[in-house]
């Protein structure tokens, strides 16, 4: 399929290949789409999503999400994914800026609140991390990773009551994470 067929047909082909889990063909179709229409945000986002699935292609994913954010600064999901990849590369401040923009644009995006919480913890800002992680858990109460991070943040600020409350809550839906907390923090009911 050539790029001459236009962005719409190439984008549709990319979606079909992605549904069939033929990522290389999907990426090629989305790239043809962006060759014809360099401002096709959805195609850049899909290139990012698909490349993000392969550890060896995170650099390509990072560039695709960066382009999506440049083209559509109000795209919270692209900002979240761009921030996620920046975090993996150790660019904590830049990642936090992207995650913060994502939660500003879409306050119900629990993954972005979780990302903010992790980044704030790593940046030595535990009180702010606690606020972000509480919000992530409020939005997605059954995310064991966010609950675990919330317990760690409670411990970092000396909020033993909050730590025990979250630990007990985790025990009701995620016994594996509760056991991990017991082992690492010496907790028990």
C-alpha positions as CSV (number, residue, x, y, z in Angstrom):
1,X,0.0,0.0,0.0
2,X,1.6,3.3,-1.0
3,X,1.6,6.6,0.8
4,X,-0.1,8.0,-2.3
5,X,-3.4,6.5,-1.2
6,X,-3.6,9.2,1.5
7,X,-3.5,9.4,5.2
8,X,-7.0,8.0,5.9
9,X,-6.4,4.7,4.1
10,X,-3.0,4.3,5.7
11,X,-4.3,5.1,9.1
12,X,-7.1,2.6,8.7
13,X,-4.6,0.0,7.5
14,X,-2.5,0.7,10.5
15,X,-5.4,0.2,12.8
16,X,-6.3,-3.1,11.2
17,X,-2.7,-4.4,11.4
18,X,-2.6,-3.3,15.1
19,X,-5.8,-5.2,15.8
20,X,-4.2,-8.2,14.2
21,X,-1.1,-7.7,16.4
22,X,1.1,-7.2,13.4
23,X,2.9,-4.3,14.9
24,X,5.6,-3.9,12.2
25,X,3.0,-3.6,9.5
26,X,0.9,-1.3,11.6
27,X,3.9,1.0,12.3
28,X,4.8,1.0,8.6
29,X,1.2,2.0,7.7
30,X,1.1,4.8,10.4
31,X,4.5,6.0,9.1
32,X,3.1,6.2,5.6
33,X,0.2,8.2,7.1
34,X,2.6,10.7,8.7
35,X,4.7,10.9,5.5
36,X,1.6,12.2,3.7
37,X,0.3,14.2,6.6
38,X,3.1,15.1,9.1
39,X,0.5,16.7,11.4
40,X,-1.6,13.5,11.8
41,X,-1.6,13.3,15.6
42,X,-3.4,10.0,16.0
43,X,-0.9,8.3,13.7
44,X,2.0,9.7,15.7
45,X,0.3,8.5,18.9
46,X,-0.2,5.0,17.5
47,X,3.5,4.8,16.4
48,X,4.3,5.7,20.0
49,X,2.0,3.1,21.5
50,X,3.2,0.3,19.3
51,X,6.9,1.2,19.6
52,X,6.5,1.5,23.4
53,X,5.6,-2.2,23.5
54,X,9.1,-3.2,22.4
55,X,11.9,-2.2,24.8
56,X,14.3,-1.8,21.9
57,X,12.1,0.8,20.3
58,X,11.5,3.1,23.2
59,X,13.6,5.8,21.5
60,X,11.2,5.7,18.5
61,X,8.2,5.8,20.9
62,X,9.7,8.8,22.7
63,X,10.1,10.7,19.4
64,X,6.6,9.8,18.3
65,X,4.9,11.0,21.5
66,X,7.1,14.1,21.5
67,X,5.8,14.9,18.0
68,X,2.2,14.1,19.1
69,X,2.6,16.6,22.1
70,X,4.1,19.2,19.8
71,X,1.1,18.9,17.4
72,X,-1.6,18.6,20.1
73,X,-0.4,20.1,23.4
74,X,-3.9,19.4,24.9
75,X,-3.6,15.6,24.4
76,X,-3.3,14.3,27.9
77,X,-2.7,10.7,26.9
78,X,0.2,11.6,24.7
79,X,1.6,13.7,27.5
80,X,1.3,10.9,29.9
81,X,3.0,8.4,27.6
82,X,5.7,10.9,26.8
83,X,6.3,11.5,30.5
84,X,6.3,7.7,31.1
85,X,9.1,7.2,28.6
86,X,11.0,10.2,29.9
87,X,10.8,8.7,33.4
88,X,12.3,5.5,32.1
89,X,15.2,7.5,30.6
90,X,15.8,9.2,33.9
91,X,14.6,12.6,32.8
92,X,12.6,13.1,36.0
93,X,11.9,16.9,35.9
94,X,10.9,16.8,32.2
95,X,8.8,13.7,32.9
96,X,7.1,15.4,35.8
97,X,6.2,18.4,33.7
98,X,4.5,16.1,31.1
99,X,2.6,14.1,33.8
100,X,1.5,17.3,35.5
101,X,0.3,18.7,32.2
102,X,-1.6,15.4,31.7
103,X,-3.5,15.6,35.0
104,X,-4.2,19.3,34.4
105,X,-5.7,18.5,31.0
106,X,-7.5,15.3,32.2
107,X,-8.0,15.3,36.0
108,X,-9.5,11.8,36.0
109,X,-6.4,10.2,34.3
110,X,-5.3,7.9,37.2
111,X,-2.2,6.7,35.5
112,X,-0.9,10.2,35.2
113,X,-1.5,10.9,38.9
114,X,0.3,7.7,39.7
115,X,3.2,8.8,37.5
116,X,3.3,12.1,39.2
117,X,3.4,10.4,42.6
118,X,6.3,8.1,41.6
119,X,8.3,11.0,40.1
120,X,7.7,13.3,43.1
121,X,8.9,10.4,45.4
122,X,12.0,10.0,43.3
123,X,12.6,13.7,43.4
124,X,12.5,13.8,47.2
125,X,9.1,15.5,47.5
126,X,7.2,12.9,49.6
127,X,4.4,15.2,50.8
128,X,3.5,16.1,47.2
129,X,3.9,12.5,46.2
130,X,1.4,11.5,48.9
131,X,-1.2,13.9,47.5
132,X,-0.8,12.6,43.9
133,X,-0.8,9.0,45.0
134,X,-4.0,9.4,47.1
135,X,-5.7,10.9,44.0
136,X,-4.5,8.0,41.9
137,X,-5.9,5.5,44.3
138,X,-9.2,7.4,44.6
139,X,-9.6,7.3,40.9
140,X,-8.5,3.6,40.5
141,X,-9.0,1.9,43.9
142,X,-7.9,-1.5,42.7
143,X,-4.5,-0.5,41.3
144,X,-2.1,-2.5,43.5
145,X,1.0,-0.6,42.2
146,X,-0.5,2.7,43.1
147,X,-1.7,1.4,46.5
148,X,1.8,0.1,47.2
149,X,3.4,3.4,46.2
150,X,0.9,5.2,48.5
151,X,1.9,3.0,51.4
152,X,5.6,3.8,50.7
153,X,4.7,7.6,50.5
154,X,2.8,7.3,53.8
155,X,5.9,5.7,55.4
156,X,8.1,8.5,54.0
157,X,6.1,11.3,55.6
158,X,5.5,9.3,58.8
159,X,1.8,8.9,58.3
160,X,1.4,5.5,60.1
161,X,-2.3,5.8,60.3
162,X,-2.6,6.3,56.5
163,X,-0.1,3.5,55.9
164,X,-2.1,1.0,58.0
165,X,-5.4,2.0,56.5
166,X,-4.2,1.5,53.0
167,X,-2.4,-1.7,53.9
168,X,-5.6,-3.1,55.3
169,X,-7.6,-2.0,52.2
170,X,-5.0,-3.6,49.9
171,X,-5.3,-6.9,51.8
172,X,-9.0,-7.0,50.8
173,X,-8.4,-7.0,47.1
174,X,-4.6,-7.7,46.5
175,X,-3.2,-10.2,48.9
176,X,0.1,-10.5,47.0
177,X,0.8,-6.7,47.4
178,X,-0.3,-6.9,51.1
179,X,2.2,-9.8,51.7
180,X,4.9,-7.7,49.9
181,X,4.2,-4.8,52.2
182,X,4.3,-7.1,55.3
183,X,7.7,-8.5,54.2
184,X,9.2,-5.1,53.3
185,X,7.8,-2.9,56.1
186,X,7.1,-5.4,58.8
187,X,3.4,-4.8,58.7
188,X,0.7,-7.1,60.0
189,X,-3.0,-6.9,61.0
